Amino acid sequence: MRRIASIIRFDLTNALRDSMVLYILAAPIFLAVALGFIAGAIDGSGAGFAVDVSDREGLELARRLSEFGRVERFTGAAELERRVLASDDIAGFKSGPDGPEIVLEGNEGPEAAGLAAAVLATALGGPEAAYAAAVRPGARSAFRDYARISLAMMSILIGGVAAAFALVDEKESKVTRAFAVAPLSELEYFAARGLWSAAVGALGALAAHLIMGPTGLPWWRMLVAVASSAFMPLSVCLLIGGLAANQIQAVASLKLVMFAYLALPFGSLFVPERWLFLFWPLPNYWMFEAFRGAYIPGLSGFWSDAAMAALSGAALAAGLGVALRRRLSPGRRSAAAA
């Protein structure tokens, strides 16, 4: 255990010195912050109106329009016009000598004036008032849910990428020769890589989860989904680290791995259910389903998805370890170099 911990400390020290690896480690946090702002803007989007409330008629109109969307109140026609001329599209309303008037920027589409007139007529009890609206209570943002899922999976991937780049750096710097003569077994060497990559991936996923905001779901579902994905970062590390001889090749391998890792599971959303069996051998598909069960209420099969993610991930890691053993084992690499 002491030898495994020493390799992890060695990888951590190298990661803190390498700017590329540091960026890779921080990427989930940057993405979570950016997606948090985007999701907040999308969740908060909707109909918006600007109303001059400098008189009684304006106050009453603002009250009625608040039933149809977000109302911004201004005191004076000049302030109202400045708001309407801002970069976003918002309709303005003010009191006129013959009744309420609509204020538009002038670069909207031809339907903007008609829509604003219909909303105004409906708010005032006009002929468009006869309509029905159905609002689903407690509706969730699908964008935010799938943003959380993609960030969690990306964080798991980045854990494997960080360990892979450390492994490739050891190849280039010939550090593996020191490992070859050290009292270090292959199992300990691979266990150190697996623990390091899993820890980085789990921390990134949890950080992204906290930044993106609460989901109203129990924390244990998130932790189970992360734990069931523990073998996936090791698989990514073994695949990229085994195929790449230098960082240029590692970046090229990462492009292919990232596409297959993310595109295939998300693509399953658009595949008919009778063809989903084609995705069953993929551990990243079961990871995706486990995180869907963690973040989206009402989905069944969470425990079976998490179990399949763990089993298929362990099988993939073991298969890659055997297939790429000659390229990955420090003792065998040194013997081959000699």
N, C-alpha and C positions, 0 to 999 in steps of 0.2 A: 504493500500500500504506500510505503514511503517513496518507492521508486516511481509509482504512478503520479503521486503528488509533485515530485520534482519535475517531471515532464510537463505537467500542467502549469507549474510556476514558470518554467522555461518558455512555454508558448505564450503565457500572459505577458512576460517581459518583452518578448519579440513583438507581440501585437501592439504594445504601447509605444514601441520605437518605430513601427512601420505605419506611415501615414495612410496608406491604402487600406490596411487592415483596420486601423482606427476608424476610418470612414465607414467601412463595412459594418463594424460593430455598432456604430451610431446611427446607421441608416434607418432601422425600425422606428427610432425616436423621431427623426426628422419626418419620416413618412406619416407617422401617427399625428404629429402636430399639424402638418399640411392637410391631411384628410379630415382632421377634427374641424378646422376652419371651413373646409369645403362642405362637409356634412352639416355644419351649423347653418351655413348660408342656404343650403338646399332645404333643410328642414324648416327654416324660417321663411322660405319664399312663399309667395301668394299674392293675392290682389292687394294693391296699395292705393290709397287715395290721399290727396292733400286738400285741406279745406280751410278756407278763410273763416275764422270764428270770431271776427271782430264785431259781429252783431248777433242778435238773437236768432235770426234765420239760419246763420252759419252754424251756430251751436246745435240747433235742432237737426240740421242736415248732417253734421258730423256724427251725432248720436245714431241717426238712422243708417248711415253708411257703415258704421262700426259693426253692423250685423252681417256685412258682406265681405269685409276684409280689414286690413290694417289701415288706420286713419292717422295721419299726421296733421296736427293743428297749427295754424299760423295766424298771426294778428296783422292783417294788412295785405292788400293785393300785391304789393311789391315783393314781400317775403314769399308769398305763394308762387309768384311767377319765377323767382329765383330757384325755388325747389323744383318746379316743373321742368326748368331748363337744365337740371342736373343730368349726369350721364345715364342714369337709369330711366326706365319708362314708368311714369306715374301720372295719373290723371288728376287735374286740379278742379276744384269746385269753389265758386264764390257767389255771393248774392249780387243780383243785378236789379235794375229798375223794373224789369218785367219778370223777375223770378230768378232761380238759380242759373248760373252760367258755367259752361265747361271750359277749362283752360288746358290746352295741349301744346306740346313743344312744336309740333308741325312736321317732324320727320317720322312719325309713326305710320304704320300701314293704313290702308283705307278702311279697315274694319275697326280701328281704334275709336273713332268718333262715335260710330254706331253702338259699340259695346259700352262706352261711357254713358251714352244717352239711355241705353236700356237699363243700366245699373241705376242711373239717376231716377228714371221713371218708376222702376220697381221700388226704390227706396221711398219715393214719394207716394206710393200706392197707385201707380199708373197701370196701364193694361198689361204690362209684363209681370204683374205681381202674382199671377196664377201659375205657380210652378212648385215642384216638390224637390227637396234635396235630401239625400241619404248620406249620413256621416257615420262611419264606423267608429264607435268609441274605442279608445285605447289603441288606435292604429300606431304601428311602429314604422320607423324609417327603414325600408329595405336597403337603401344605399348605405346607411350606417352599419347595419348588420353585416352585409357582405364586405364592407370596408374592414370591419373587425376581423372577419374570417381571413381575408387576403393578407392583412397585416400579421396575423398570428402565423399563417403558413410561411410568409416571407421571413419572419423572424426565425422560425425553425430552419429554413433554408440558409439564412445568413450564419447561423451557428455552424453548420457544416462547411460553408464557404470559408469562414475564418480559420477553422481547423485545417482545411485543405490548403490554404495559402501558407499556413505555418509549415505544413508538411513539404510543400513545394520549395519553400525557402530553405528548409533543411537539405533538400536535394542539391540545390544550387550552391549552398555554402559548405557542403561536405560534412555537415554536423552528424549525419547518419553514421559515418564511420566511427564516431565516438560512441554512439548508441550500440553499434555492433560489438564492440569490445567490452561494453558495460554488462554487469550481471542483470540483464533485462530480458525477460521472455517475450515472445510475440504476443501472448495473451495480455500481458501487462502493457505493452506498447499500444495495442489496439484499444484496450480499456481506457488508457489515458486520453487517447483521441476521442473516444466516445463520450467520456464524462465531460471533457472540455467543450466539445461541440454541443452536447445536450444542455449544459449549463448556460452557455451563451444564448442558445435558441430560446430556452425557457425564460431567461431574464428579459430578452427582447420582447417576447410575446406578452409577458406580464406588464412590462412598461408601456407597450402599445395599448393594452387593455385599459390601464389606468388613465392614459392620456385621452383616449377616445370617449371616456365617460362611462358611467354605470349602465348596465343593461336591464336591471331588475331581475336577473336570473341568479341562482345560487353560485357562489364562487367555486364550489366543488366541481361543477361541470367543466368550468374552464381549466381547473387544475388536472382533472382526469383526462381531458382532451390533450393537454400539453404532455402529461406523463405517457399517454399512449403513443405519442409521436417521438419518443426518446431515441428510437433507433434510426429515424430518418436522417437527422444531421450526420450521424456516423456514416450512413450509406452515401450521402453527398460527399463527405470528406474522402471516403475510400475511392469513389468514382473519379472525382476531379484529381485528387492527389495521386491516384494510380495511373491515370492517363497522361497527365501533364508533367513534362520534364522541367519547365520553367514557368514564370509568371505569365508570359505572353500566351503560352498554350493553356494555362489555367483560366485566363480571361475568356479565351475562345471556347473552352469546354463549358464555362459557366453560362455562356449565352444559350447553348443548346440545352443544358440541364434546366436552366430557369424556365425556358419555354415549355418543355415537357412537364416540369414540376407544377406549374400554375395553370397552363392552358388546358391540359387534359381534364383535371377535375372540374374546372369551371365550365368546360365544354360539355360535361355530362348533364348540365342543366337543360341543354337544348336537344338532348338525345331522347328518343322515345323509350319508355320504360322497358319495353321488351328487348332492347339492345344494351341495357345497362350491364349485363353480365360480362360484356367485353372489358369493362373497367375493373372488375373484381380482382384481377391479379395485381393491380397497382396500389401500393401502400399509400401514395399521396391521395388517391381517390377516397380511401377509408379515412384518412386524416381530414380531408375536406368534409366528409359526412359527419365525422365526430365534432368538428368545430361548428358545423351547421346546427347540430343538436345542442351544442353548448350555448349558442347565441340566438337561435330562432325558436321561440316557444311553440309547443304543440307538435313538434316532429317526433316520430316514434323511432325506436331502434338505436338509441344513443349508446347503450352499453354494448350491444353487438358491434356497432361501428367502431367504438373505441378498442374492443378486443381484436377485431380484424386489423385495425391500424397497427396495433402492437405486434401481432403475429406476423403479418406480411412485412412489416418493417424489419423485424428480427431476421426473417428469412432472406430478405434482400441484402441486409448487411452481412450475413454469413456467406451468402453466395458471392458477393463482391470480394469479401476477404479471401475466399478460396480462389476465385478466378484471377485476382490481381495480387496474389500473395508474393510472387516473385518481384513485382515492382514496388510493393509496399513494405515488406519486412526489412528492417535495417540490416540484419545479418546477411540476407540474400542479396540485397542491393550492393553491399560492400564486396561480397564475394564476386558478384557479376562485374563490378568495376575493376576488381583486381585482375 
